[in-house]
């Protein structure tokens, strides 16, 4: 699920989405759309031909902004004030957001470091703008002159005035200085929190390699250890041999793959259950448990960072006259108050809890029934102690039950979703819906940040060129680990005859490379691709007078709506049959297979919805913490017990790597996604079908010695 993140600069608010989503802006540059192949810099900026160019990039942005501040101080018309303010925003955000995209995706260390420095410098300059009374007074006057402004210009004046005041410009000098320092602290702490997640994902070492399914070996790092064993020639002599294993970095993608596909801890469960071995013995076997615990217990450094972040946010909200940081952040949005958000989430949680419990009951019934069948087949007595399902079992058994109930094979499904065909399908869909077409555009020398990057333009027969889209779809070391849409430039009118076209980058982490003919997606990845493409289209199809409102720069709790709606096309057979064809035979995906995917999706809709609600509740609760805050790990543990059907695992602290907590956001924007079916839970008959068709022995018996 995607998250919209709004950064903390109070004035000229940077509304961004990275993902899950970073919406970034970039200074108007005709070179972005150039087609003559002349050398340029990163993203089409002449300054960014080298990493050191970021320094000049910042200098020019500050110089141009100063010119615009001087222009506004001359008291031009209200319409000119708003236009100049929007250009300041566009100019400054250009540096902030292109630096963010570079930090997250560029493979060269020098570019990343210079982008970091540029980001720090321009954010310091933002604090100068936030406290500029000349700009604030000009914006207030423009808002009062509503009869002289267009509807959009008046709305821009209103938003800018609110953003100034959220920065504390109306406070006394002493309080304003403290607000500025707190905003700087919150910015640095948020960045440290996110960076810790990237640099310290945690890891577990697994030996031998046979314990990991072959189809995910490419995701993991091979390691070796020296082991001793008996020689064939003599039991008295020993030789050393090298054994291969894997080091599993427990970042989200790897962790999900391990939890979903690794089955060898079923051996330990059954051994411990059948032979009364102590529970600690099972740790030797349980890959899933090891990965789950480690992946939800790091980075430890974020314990202190989160406490400092909560304290700084709370102090800021108190100075600003708000009850909590949650109250401070939610006011400009559609929900308008914390009470509205919490009452909605609690009502949803109450409604879904019985249904989620019912799912877990059937879930456990399948597991217990299968264990009993297995024991009987092995001549074991039925009175032996039972083994409970654990949170690290959920992904594995839900995948197995879906596959068993609907006869789904992930490799068969993926064979219909070659990545190039998925891109063609999105192109066809856009043309069908909007009459606009995507065309491949050659990248100028220096414009790209990696050989895998592709570029497309969007053209409409009546509107003309609509904007540009970069595609950076394949996984690589050091890259932002998720999938996100980076809006590199927002649309705006530069003059009566010239419109600044939006430019966006769609960043994913699919296996393979653009030169590979074997890049195929599972259906979850197809859905994610459609979601992020929905964000991209939101930006590309947007036509606003001011970049302040371009694309995803809408109310925070609405920004996910277009992209979530676009996901539904990934489930509609009428759409899929147009592009989902077998990579080797060309066969169109069978309608029955799509129906099976839909049925499998809805099997656990209740528990999946419950999880999203619990995430939002945790986020809101931590945003309301006073100073000093209660231990955040205890809060998370208590809330998991209260608002989910799964137990909390001792030693886990997933608040340490819940990236949203490090962002200046509120989770009323975590859009609750209802399944297409009218029921949030499938019928008991469907679960009975699953129980009848699910056979633990046949599915995992090969792992039992």
C-alpha positions as CSV (number, residue, x, y, z in Angstrom):
1,X,0.0,0.0,0.0
2,X,1.3,3.4,-0.9
3,X,1.8,6.2,1.6
4,X,1.8,10.0,0.8
5,X,4.5,11.8,2.7
6,X,4.4,15.6,3.3
7,X,7.6,17.1,4.4
8,X,7.8,19.6,7.3
9,X,8.8,22.8,5.6
10,X,5.9,25.0,6.8
11,X,5.9,27.5,3.9
12,X,5.7,26.4,0.3
13,X,4.8,23.1,1.6
14,X,6.4,20.2,-0.3
15,X,3.6,17.7,-0.9
16,X,5.4,14.6,-1.9
17,X,4.7,10.9,-2.3
18,X,7.1,8.2,-2.0
19,X,6.0,5.0,-1.4
20,X,5.6,3.6,-0.8
21,X,5.9,7.6,-2.7
22,X,7.8,10.9,-3.2
23,X,6.3,13.6,-5.3
24,X,9.1,16.0,-6.2
25,X,9.3,19.1,-8.4
26,X,11.9,20.4,-10.7
27,X,12.7,23.8,-12.2
28,X,11.3,24.6,-15.6
29,X,13.9,23.4,-18.2
30,X,13.3,23.0,-21.8
31,X,16.1,20.5,-21.9
32,X,13.9,17.9,-20.2
33,X,11.9,17.5,-23.4
34,X,14.8,17.9,-25.8
35,X,14.9,15.4,-28.6
36,X,18.1,16.4,-30.4
37,X,20.3,14.2,-28.4
38,X,22.6,17.0,-27.3
39,X,24.5,16.3,-24.0
40,X,22.8,17.6,-20.8
41,X,22.8,16.8,-17.1
42,X,20.8,14.6,-14.8
43,X,17.0,14.9,-15.4
44,X,17.8,17.4,-18.2
45,X,19.5,20.0,-16.0
46,X,22.6,21.5,-17.4
47,X,24.0,22.0,-13.9
48,X,23.9,18.3,-13.1
49,X,26.4,17.1,-15.7
50,X,28.6,16.3,-12.7
51,X,27.9,15.6,-9.0
52,X,29.5,18.9,-8.0
53,X,26.8,20.6,-10.1
54,X,24.4,20.3,-7.2
55,X,26.3,23.1,-5.5
56,X,25.6,25.5,-8.3
57,X,22.1,24.2,-8.6
58,X,21.5,25.4,-5.0
59,X,23.2,28.7,-5.5
60,X,21.1,29.5,-8.6
61,X,17.9,28.5,-6.8
62,X,18.7,30.8,-3.9
63,X,19.7,33.6,-6.2
64,X,16.5,33.4,-8.3
65,X,14.4,33.2,-5.1
66,X,16.0,36.3,-3.7
67,X,15.2,38.1,-6.9
68,X,11.5,37.1,-6.5
69,X,11.5,38.1,-2.9
70,X,12.7,41.6,-3.9
71,X,10.1,41.7,-6.6
72,X,7.3,40.9,-4.1
73,X,8.7,43.5,-1.6
74,X,7.9,46.1,-4.3
75,X,4.2,45.5,-3.7
76,X,3.1,44.3,-7.2
77,X,-0.5,43.3,-7.8
78,X,-2.0,40.4,-5.8
79,X,-2.1,38.2,-8.9
80,X,1.6,38.9,-9.5
81,X,2.4,38.1,-5.9
82,X,0.8,34.6,-6.1
83,X,2.5,33.9,-9.4
84,X,5.9,34.9,-7.9
85,X,5.3,32.9,-4.8
86,X,4.5,29.8,-6.9
87,X,7.8,30.4,-8.9
88,X,9.7,30.5,-5.6
89,X,8.1,27.3,-4.6
90,X,8.9,25.7,-7.9
91,X,12.5,26.9,-7.8
92,X,13.3,25.7,-4.3
93,X,11.4,22.5,-4.6
94,X,13.3,21.8,-7.8
95,X,16.5,21.4,-5.7
96,X,14.9,19.6,-2.8
97,X,13.1,17.0,-4.8
98,X,15.6,16.3,-7.6
99,X,18.1,15.8,-4.8
100,X,15.7,13.4,-3.1
101,X,15.3,11.3,-6.3
102,X,19.1,11.3,-6.7
103,X,19.6,10.2,-3.1
104,X,17.2,7.3,-3.5
105,X,18.2,6.0,-7.0
106,X,21.6,7.1,-8.2
107,X,24.3,4.3,-8.2
108,X,27.3,6.7,-7.8
109,X,28.2,7.6,-4.3
110,X,29.5,11.0,-5.2
111,X,26.1,12.0,-6.7
112,X,24.3,10.7,-3.6
113,X,26.6,12.6,-1.2
114,X,26.3,15.9,-3.2
115,X,22.5,15.5,-3.3
116,X,22.5,15.1,0.5
117,X,24.4,18.3,0.9
118,X,22.2,20.1,-1.5
119,X,19.1,18.9,0.3
120,X,20.5,20.2,3.6
121,X,21.5,23.6,2.3
122,X,18.2,24.3,0.5
123,X,16.2,23.2,3.6
124,X,18.1,25.7,5.7
125,X,17.2,28.3,3.1
126,X,13.5,27.3,3.4
127,X,13.6,28.3,7.1
128,X,14.7,31.8,6.0
129,X,11.7,32.0,3.6
130,X,9.4,30.6,6.3
131,X,10.2,33.6,8.6
132,X,10.0,36.3,5.9
133,X,7.4,38.8,7.0
134,X,7.4,40.6,3.6
135,X,6.2,37.4,1.9
136,X,3.7,36.7,4.7
137,X,2.2,40.2,4.6
138,X,2.0,40.1,0.7
139,X,0.2,36.7,0.8
140,X,-2.3,37.9,3.5
141,X,-3.1,41.0,1.4
142,X,-3.5,38.8,-1.7
143,X,-6.0,36.6,0.2
144,X,-8.0,39.6,1.2
145,X,-8.1,40.8,-2.4
146,X,-10.1,37.8,-3.4
147,X,-12.2,39.8,-5.9
148,X,-9.1,40.5,-7.9
149,X,-8.0,36.9,-8.1
150,X,-9.1,33.8,-10.0
151,X,-10.6,31.1,-7.9
152,X,-7.4,29.0,-8.1
153,X,-5.2,32.0,-7.2
154,X,-7.3,32.8,-4.2
155,X,-7.1,29.2,-3.1
156,X,-3.3,29.3,-3.5
157,X,-3.1,32.5,-1.4
158,X,-5.2,30.8,1.3
159,X,-2.9,27.7,1.3
160,X,0.2,29.8,1.4
161,X,-1.0,31.9,4.4
162,X,-1.9,28.7,6.3
163,X,1.5,27.2,5.6
164,X,3.2,30.4,6.8
165,X,1.3,30.2,10.0
166,X,2.0,26.5,10.5
167,X,5.6,27.6,10.5
168,X,4.9,30.0,13.4
169,X,5.5,33.3,11.6
170,X,2.7,34.9,13.7
171,X,4.5,34.0,17.0
172,X,6.7,36.2,19.1
173,X,10.4,36.1,18.1
174,X,11.5,33.8,20.9
175,X,8.8,31.2,20.1
176,X,9.4,31.5,16.4
177,X,13.1,30.8,16.8
178,X,12.2,27.7,18.8
179,X,9.8,26.6,16.2
180,X,12.4,27.0,13.5
181,X,14.9,24.9,15.5
182,X,12.3,22.2,16.2
183,X,11.5,22.0,12.5
184,X,15.2,21.6,11.7
185,X,15.5,18.9,14.4
186,X,12.4,17.1,13.1
187,X,13.7,17.1,9.6
188,X,17.1,15.7,10.6
189,X,15.6,13.1,12.9
190,X,13.1,12.0,10.3
191,X,15.9,11.6,7.8
192,X,18.1,9.7,10.3
193,X,15.1,7.4,11.1
194,X,14.7,6.5,7.4
195,X,18.4,6.2,6.8
196,X,18.8,3.8,9.7
197,X,16.2,1.5,8.1
198,X,18.1,1.4,4.8
199,X,21.6,1.0,6.3
200,X,20.7,-1.5,9.0
201,X,18.0,-3.9,7.8
202,X,19.4,-6.7,9.9
203,X,20.3,-10.2,8.6
204,X,20.2,-13.9,9.4
205,X,22.7,-16.5,8.1
206,X,21.1,-19.7,6.9
207,X,22.9,-23.0,6.3
208,X,22.7,-25.0,4.1
209,X,21.3,-23.5,0.9
210,X,18.7,-26.3,0.6
211,X,16.7,-24.6,3.3
212,X,15.8,-21.8,1.0
213,X,13.6,-22.3,-2.1
214,X,15.6,-22.1,-5.3
215,X,13.4,-19.6,-7.0
216,X,14.4,-16.9,-4.5
217,X,18.1,-17.6,-4.4
218,X,18.8,-14.7,-6.7
219,X,17.5,-12.3,-4.0
220,X,20.1,-13.4,-1.4
221,X,23.8,-13.1,-0.8
222,X,25.8,-16.4,-0.8
223,X,28.1,-17.0,2.1
224,X,30.4,-19.9,3.1
225,X,31.6,-21.5,6.3
226,X,34.1,-24.1,7.1
227,X,32.7,-27.3,8.6
228,X,34.3,-30.4,9.9
229,X,33.3,-33.8,8.9
230,X,34.5,-37.4,9.0
231,X,36.6,-38.6,6.2
232,X,35.6,-41.6,4.1
233,X,38.9,-43.2,4.8
234,X,38.9,-43.1,8.5
235,X,36.7,-42.0,11.3
236,X,39.8,-40.8,13.1
237,X,40.8,-38.3,10.5
238,X,39.0,-35.1,9.8
239,X,38.8,-32.9,6.9
240,X,37.6,-29.4,6.4
241,X,35.0,-28.6,3.8
242,X,33.3,-25.4,2.7
243,X,29.5,-25.3,3.1
244,X,27.4,-22.7,1.2
245,X,24.6,-20.8,2.8
246,X,22.8,-17.5,2.5
247,X,22.9,-14.2,4.3
248,X,19.4,-12.9,4.2
249,X,19.1,-9.1,4.6
250,X,15.7,-8.8,6.3
251,X,14.6,-5.7,4.3
252,X,10.9,-5.8,3.3
253,X,11.3,-7.5,-0.1
254,X,13.5,-10.3,1.1
255,X,11.6,-10.8,4.3
256,X,8.3,-11.1,2.5
257,X,9.8,-13.7,0.1
258,X,11.2,-15.7,3.0
259,X,8.0,-15.7,4.9
260,X,5.9,-16.6,1.9
261,X,8.0,-19.3,0.3
262,X,10.2,-20.9,2.9
263,X,8.7,-24.1,4.3
264,X,11.5,-25.9,6.2
265,X,10.4,-24.8,9.6
266,X,7.5,-27.2,9.2
267,X,10.0,-29.9,10.0
268,X,10.8,-28.3,13.4
269,X,7.2,-27.8,14.3
270,X,6.4,-31.4,13.6
271,X,9.6,-32.7,15.3
272,X,8.9,-30.7,18.4
273,X,5.2,-31.7,18.4
274,X,5.8,-35.4,17.8
275,X,8.9,-36.0,19.9
276,X,8.3,-33.6,22.8
277,X,11.5,-31.7,22.1
278,X,11.9,-28.4,24.0
279,X,10.8,-25.3,22.0
280,X,14.3,-23.9,21.8
281,X,15.3,-26.9,19.6
282,X,13.0,-25.7,16.9
283,X,15.0,-22.4,16.6
284,X,17.7,-24.4,14.8
285,X,15.2,-25.2,12.0
286,X,12.9,-22.2,11.9
287,X,14.1,-19.9,9.1
288,X,10.8,-18.0,9.0
289,X,10.9,-17.3,12.7
290,X,14.5,-16.2,12.6
291,X,13.8,-13.8,9.7
292,X,10.6,-12.5,11.2
293,X,12.1,-11.7,14.6
294,X,15.2,-10.1,13.2
295,X,13.3,-8.2,10.5
296,X,11.0,-6.7,13.1
297,X,13.6,-5.9,15.7
298,X,16.0,-3.6,13.8
299,X,17.4,-1.0,13.5
300,X,17.9,-0.6,17.3
301,X,19.2,2.9,16.8
302,X,15.7,4.0,15.9
303,X,14.4,3.5,19.5
304,X,16.2,6.6,20.6
305,X,15.6,8.5,17.4
306,X,11.8,7.8,17.6
307,X,11.7,9.0,21.2
308,X,13.5,12.3,20.2
309,X,11.2,12.7,17.2
310,X,8.1,12.3,19.3
311,X,9.4,14.7,21.9
312,X,10.3,17.4,19.3
313,X,6.9,17.0,17.5
314,X,5.0,17.3,20.8
315,X,6.9,20.4,21.8
316,X,6.2,22.0,18.4
317,X,2.5,21.2,18.6
318,X,2.3,22.7,22.1
319,X,4.0,26.0,21.0
320,X,1.5,26.1,18.1
321,X,-1.4,25.8,20.4
322,X,-2.4,22.3,19.4
323,X,-3.4,19.4,21.6
324,X,-0.9,17.0,19.8
325,X,1.2,16.7,16.7
326,X,-1.6,14.6,15.2
327,X,-3.9,17.6,15.8
328,X,-1.3,19.9,14.2
329,X,-0.9,17.8,11.1
330,X,-4.4,16.8,10.3
331,X,-6.1,20.2,10.3
332,X,-5.4,21.2,6.6
333,X,-6.8,17.9,5.3
334,X,-10.2,16.5,4.5
335,X,-10.6,14.7,7.8
336,X,-9.9,18.0,9.6
337,X,-9.6,16.7,13.2
338,X,-8.0,13.7,15.0
339,X,-11.4,12.7,16.4
340,X,-12.8,12.2,12.9
341,X,-9.8,10.0,12.0
342,X,-9.8,7.9,15.2
343,X,-13.5,7.4,15.3
344,X,-13.4,6.1,11.7
345,X,-10.5,3.8,12.4
346,X,-12.0,2.5,15.7
347,X,-15.4,1.9,14.0
348,X,-13.7,0.0,11.2
349,X,-11.6,-2.0,13.6
350,X,-14.7,-3.0,15.7
351,X,-16.5,-4.0,12.5
352,X,-13.7,-6.1,11.1
353,X,-12.5,-7.8,14.3
354,X,-15.2,-10.6,14.3
355,X,-14.6,-11.3,10.7
356,X,-10.8,-11.4,11.1
357,X,-11.2,-13.7,14.1
358,X,-13.4,-16.0,11.9
359,X,-10.7,-16.1,9.3
360,X,-8.1,-17.0,11.8
361,X,-10.3,-19.7,13.3
362,X,-10.7,-21.3,9.9
363,X,-7.0,-20.8,9.3
364,X,-6.1,-22.6,12.5
365,X,-8.7,-25.3,11.8
366,X,-6.9,-26.2,8.6
367,X,-3.5,-26.3,10.3
368,X,-4.7,-28.5,13.2
369,X,-6.7,-30.8,10.9
370,X,-3.7,-31.3,8.7
371,X,-1.4,-32.0,11.6
372,X,-3.9,-34.6,12.9
373,X,-4.0,-36.3,9.5
374,X,-0.2,-36.3,9.4
375,X,0.1,-37.8,12.9
376,X,-2.4,-40.5,12.0
377,X,-0.5,-41.3,8.8
378,X,2.7,-41.6,10.8
379,X,1.1,-43.7,13.6
380,X,1.3,-41.0,16.2
381,X,-1.3,-40.7,18.9
382,X,-3.8,-37.9,18.6
383,X,-3.3,-36.7,22.2
384,X,0.1,-35.2,21.6
385,X,0.4,-31.5,22.2
386,X,-0.7,-29.1,19.4
387,X,1.5,-26.5,17.8
388,X,0.1,-23.0,17.5
389,X,0.2,-20.9,14.4
390,X,2.5,-18.0,14.8
391,X,2.6,-14.5,13.1
392,X,5.6,-15.7,10.9
393,X,3.4,-18.5,9.6
394,X,0.7,-16.2,8.2
395,X,2.3,-15.4,4.8
396,X,3.3,-19.0,4.1
397,X,0.0,-20.6,4.9
398,X,-2.2,-17.9,3.3
399,X,-0.2,-18.3,0.1
400,X,-0.5,-22.1,0.4
401,X,-4.2,-22.0,1.1
402,X,-4.9,-19.6,-1.7
403,X,-2.9,-21.8,-4.1
404,X,-4.6,-25.0,-2.9
405,X,-8.2,-23.6,-2.9
406,X,-7.9,-22.0,-6.3
407,X,-5.3,-24.2,-7.9
408,X,-2.9,-21.3,-8.4
409,X,0.8,-21.7,-9.3
410,X,2.7,-18.5,-9.0
411,X,5.1,-19.4,-11.9
412,X,2.1,-20.1,-14.2
413,X,0.5,-16.7,-13.2
414,X,3.8,-14.9,-13.8
415,X,4.2,-16.5,-17.3
416,X,1.4,-14.2,-18.5
417,X,2.9,-11.0,-17.1
418,X,6.2,-10.3,-18.8
419,X,7.1,-6.8,-17.7
420,X,7.4,-5.3,-21.3
421,X,3.9,-6.6,-22.0
422,X,2.6,-5.1,-18.8
423,X,4.0,-1.7,-19.9
424,X,2.3,-2.1,-23.3
425,X,-1.0,-2.9,-21.4
426,X,-0.7,0.3,-19.4
427,X,-0.2,2.2,-22.7
428,X,-3.2,0.6,-24.3
429,X,-5.3,1.4,-21.2
430,X,-4.3,5.1,-21.1
431,X,-5.1,5.4,-24.8
432,X,-8.5,3.7,-24.3
433,X,-9.4,5.8,-21.2
434,X,-8.0,9.2,-22.2
435,X,-7.2,9.1,-25.9
436,X,-3.5,9.9,-25.0
437,X,-0.6,7.8,-26.2
438,X,2.9,7.1,-24.8
439,X,5.9,7.2,-27.0
440,X,9.5,6.1,-26.3
441,X,11.9,9.1,-26.1
442,X,15.7,8.8,-26.6
443,X,17.6,9.8,-23.5
444,X,20.1,12.6,-24.0
445,X,23.7,11.9,-22.9
446,X,23.9,12.6,-19.2
447,X,20.2,12.7,-18.6
448,X,19.9,9.2,-17.2
449,X,21.2,7.9,-13.9
450,X,21.4,4.2,-14.9
451,X,21.4,2.1,-18.1
452,X,18.1,0.5,-17.1
453,X,16.2,3.8,-17.2
454,X,13.7,4.4,-20.0
455,X,11.8,7.6,-21.0
456,X,8.4,8.1,-22.5
457,X,6.4,11.1,-23.5
458,X,2.6,11.4,-23.2
459,X,0.8,13.0,-26.2
460,X,-2.9,13.9,-26.7
461,X,-4.2,14.7,-30.2
462,X,-6.0,17.8,-29.0
463,X,-4.0,18.9,-25.9
464,X,-0.6,18.2,-27.4
465,X,2.3,17.0,-25.3
466,X,1.2,16.2,-21.7
467,X,4.4,15.4,-20.0
468,X,7.3,12.9,-19.6
469,X,7.8,9.7,-17.7
470,X,11.0,8.0,-16.6
471,X,10.9,4.3,-15.9
472,X,13.4,2.9,-13.4
473,X,11.9,-0.5,-12.8
474,X,14.6,-3.0,-11.9
475,X,16.2,-3.8,-8.6
476,X,19.9,-3.0,-7.9
477,X,22.2,-2.5,-4.9
478,X,21.8,0.8,-3.1
479,X,18.5,1.7,-4.7
480,X,15.4,2.8,-2.8
481,X,14.0,-0.6,-1.9
482,X,10.3,-0.1,-2.6
483,X,8.1,1.1,-5.4
484,X,7.3,4.8,-5.7
485,X,6.3,7.6,-8.0
486,X,8.6,10.7,-8.0
487,X,7.0,13.7,-9.6
488,X,10.1,15.5,-10.8
489,X,8.3,18.6,-12.1
490,X,4.8,19.9,-11.5
491,X,2.7,21.5,-14.2
492,X,2.1,25.3,-14.2
493,X,1.5,28.2,-16.6
494,X,4.8,30.1,-17.0
495,X,3.2,32.7,-19.3
496,X,-0.1,33.1,-21.2
497,X,1.3,30.9,-24.0
498,X,3.8,28.5,-22.3
499,X,2.9,25.7,-20.0
500,X,5.5,23.9,-17.9
501,X,5.0,20.2,-18.6
502,X,5.0,17.7,-15.6
503,X,7.8,15.2,-15.5
504,X,7.7,12.1,-13.2
505,X,9.8,9.0,-12.5
506,X,8.3,5.6,-11.7
507,X,10.7,3.7,-9.5
508,X,10.2,0.0,-8.8
509,X,12.4,-3.0,-7.8
510,X,11.5,-5.9,-10.1
511,X,14.0,-8.7,-10.7
512,X,15.9,-8.6,-14.0
513,X,17.1,-5.8,-16.2
514,X,15.7,-4.0,-19.3
515,X,18.0,-6.2,-21.5
516,X,16.4,-9.3,-20.0
517,X,13.7,-11.2,-21.8
518,X,12.8,-13.1,-18.6
519,X,11.5,-10.3,-16.4
520,X,8.1,-11.6,-15.3
521,X,5.9,-10.3,-12.5
522,X,3.7,-12.0,-10.0
523,X,0.2,-10.6,-9.8
524,X,1.0,-8.6,-6.7
525,X,3.7,-6.8,-8.6
526,X,1.4,-6.1,-11.4
527,X,-1.1,-4.5,-9.0
528,X,1.8,-2.4,-7.5
529,X,2.8,-1.3,-11.0
530,X,-0.7,-0.2,-11.8
531,X,-0.9,1.6,-8.5
532,X,2.3,3.6,-9.1
533,X,1.3,4.2,-12.7
534,X,-2.0,5.7,-11.3
535,X,0.1,8.2,-9.4
536,X,2.1,9.0,-12.5
537,X,-1.0,9.6,-14.5
538,X,-2.4,11.8,-11.8
539,X,0.6,14.1,-12.3
540,X,0.8,13.9,-16.1
541,X,-2.9,14.5,-16.8
542,X,-3.1,17.4,-14.3
543,X,-3.6,20.9,-15.7
544,X,-3.3,23.6,-13.0
545,X,-2.4,27.3,-13.1
546,X,0.0,26.8,-10.2
547,X,2.4,23.9,-9.5
548,X,1.3,24.1,-5.9
549,X,-1.8,22.1,-6.9
550,X,-0.3,20.0,-9.6
551,X,-0.9,16.2,-9.7
552,X,-0.7,14.5,-6.3
553,X,-0.4,17.9,-4.4
554,X,-3.9,17.5,-3.2
555,X,-5.4,17.0,0.3
556,X,-3.2,14.5,2.0
557,X,-6.1,12.1,2.6
558,X,-7.2,12.1,-1.0
559,X,-3.9,11.7,-2.7
560,X,-4.1,7.9,-2.7
561,X,-7.6,7.7,-4.2
562,X,-6.7,7.8,-8.0
563,X,-3.9,5.3,-7.7
564,X,-6.0,2.9,-5.6
565,X,-8.8,3.1,-8.2
566,X,-6.3,2.4,-10.9
567,X,-5.4,-0.9,-9.2
568,X,-8.8,-2.3,-10.1
569,X,-7.8,-2.5,-13.7
570,X,-5.2,-5.0,-12.8
571,X,-8.0,-7.4,-11.7
572,X,-10.4,-6.8,-14.6
573,X,-10.3,-9.5,-17.2
574,X,-11.6,-7.1,-19.9
575,X,-8.3,-5.2,-19.4
576,X,-6.0,-8.1,-18.7
577,X,-7.0,-10.1,-21.9
578,X,-5.6,-7.2,-24.0
579,X,-2.0,-7.6,-22.9
580,X,-1.6,-10.6,-20.5
581,X,-0.3,-13.2,-22.8
582,X,2.0,-16.2,-22.3
583,X,5.6,-15.1,-22.8
584,X,6.4,-18.0,-25.1
585,X,3.1,-19.2,-26.6
586,X,1.3,-15.9,-26.9
587,X,-1.8,-17.5,-25.3
588,X,-4.2,-15.0,-23.7
589,X,-4.5,-15.4,-20.0
590,X,-7.5,-17.7,-19.3
591,X,-10.5,-16.0,-17.7
592,X,-10.8,-18.9,-15.2
593,X,-7.3,-18.1,-14.0
594,X,-8.2,-14.4,-13.4
595,X,-11.3,-15.5,-11.5
596,X,-9.1,-17.7,-9.4
597,X,-6.8,-14.8,-8.7
598,X,-9.9,-12.7,-7.6
599,X,-11.1,-15.5,-5.4
600,X,-7.7,-15.9,-3.8
601,X,-7.5,-12.2,-3.2
602,X,-10.7,-12.1,-1.2
603,X,-9.9,-15.1,1.0
604,X,-8.1,-13.1,3.6
605,X,-9.5,-9.6,2.9
606,X,-10.6,-9.2,6.5
607,X,-7.2,-9.9,8.1
608,X,-5.4,-7.8,5.5
609,X,-7.8,-4.9,6.1
610,X,-7.4,-5.3,9.8
611,X,-3.6,-5.1,9.5
612,X,-3.8,-1.8,7.6
613,X,-6.2,-0.4,10.2
614,X,-3.8,-1.4,12.9
615,X,-0.9,0.4,11.2
616,X,-3.0,3.6,11.0
617,X,-4.0,3.3,14.6
618,X,-0.4,2.9,15.8
619,X,0.7,5.9,13.7
620,X,-2.1,8.1,15.1
621,X,-1.5,6.9,18.7
622,X,2.3,7.6,18.5
623,X,1.6,11.1,17.0
624,X,-0.5,11.9,20.1
625,X,2.2,10.8,22.6
626,X,3.1,13.4,25.2
627,X,6.7,14.1,26.4
628,X,8.3,12.0,27.8
629,X,6.5,9.4,25.7
630,X,5.6,6.0,27.1
631,X,7.8,3.2,25.7
632,X,6.8,3.0,22.1
633,X,7.5,-0.7,21.8
634,X,5.0,-1.4,24.6
635,X,2.4,0.8,22.9
636,X,2.8,-1.1,19.7
637,X,2.7,-4.5,21.4
638,X,-0.5,-3.6,23.3
639,X,-2.2,-2.3,20.2
640,X,-1.3,-5.4,18.2
641,X,-3.0,-7.5,20.9
642,X,-6.0,-5.2,21.0
643,X,-6.6,-4.5,17.3
644,X,-5.4,-7.6,15.4
645,X,-6.2,-11.3,15.6
646,X,-2.5,-12.3,15.8
647,X,-0.4,-12.3,19.0
648,X,2.6,-10.0,19.6
649,X,6.0,-11.7,19.4
650,X,8.3,-10.9,22.3
651,X,11.5,-9.3,21.1
652,X,10.0,-7.6,18.0
653,X,9.7,-3.8,17.7
654,X,8.3,-3.1,14.2
655,X,8.0,0.5,15.2
656,X,11.7,0.7,14.6
657,X,11.3,0.2,10.9
658,X,7.8,1.6,10.2
659,X,9.1,4.3,7.9
660,X,5.9,6.3,8.1
661,X,6.8,7.2,11.7
662,X,9.9,9.0,10.5
663,X,7.9,11.2,8.1
664,X,5.8,14.3,8.8
665,X,2.6,12.5,8.0
666,X,-0.6,11.3,9.5
667,X,-2.1,8.0,8.6
668,X,-5.6,9.2,7.8
669,X,-4.0,9.0,4.4
670,X,-3.6,5.2,4.7
671,X,-6.5,4.6,2.4
672,X,-8.6,1.7,3.7
673,X,-9.1,-0.6,0.7
674,X,-12.2,-2.6,0.6
675,X,-12.3,-5.7,-1.6
676,X,-14.4,-5.7,-4.7
677,X,-16.8,-8.3,-3.3
678,X,-19.6,-7.2,-1.2
679,X,-18.4,-9.1,1.8
680,X,-15.2,-8.5,3.7
681,X,-14.9,-12.2,4.3
682,X,-15.5,-15.1,2.1
683,X,-18.2,-17.5,3.0
684,X,-17.7,-20.5,5.3
685,X,-18.4,-22.7,2.3
686,X,-15.3,-21.3,0.6
687,X,-13.3,-21.9,3.7
688,X,-14.6,-25.5,3.8
689,X,-13.5,-25.9,0.3
690,X,-10.0,-24.7,1.3
691,X,-10.0,-27.1,4.3
692,X,-11.0,-30.0,2.1
693,X,-8.4,-29.2,-0.6
694,X,-5.5,-28.3,1.7
695,X,-3.3,-31.2,2.5
696,X,-0.3,-30.4,4.7
697,X,1.3,-33.8,4.2
698,X,1.2,-33.7,0.5
699,X,2.3,-30.0,0.4
700,X,5.2,-30.2,2.9
701,X,5.7,-33.9,3.4
702,X,8.8,-33.8,1.3
703,X,10.4,-31.7,4.0
704,X,9.7,-34.2,6.7
705,X,12.5,-36.8,7.2
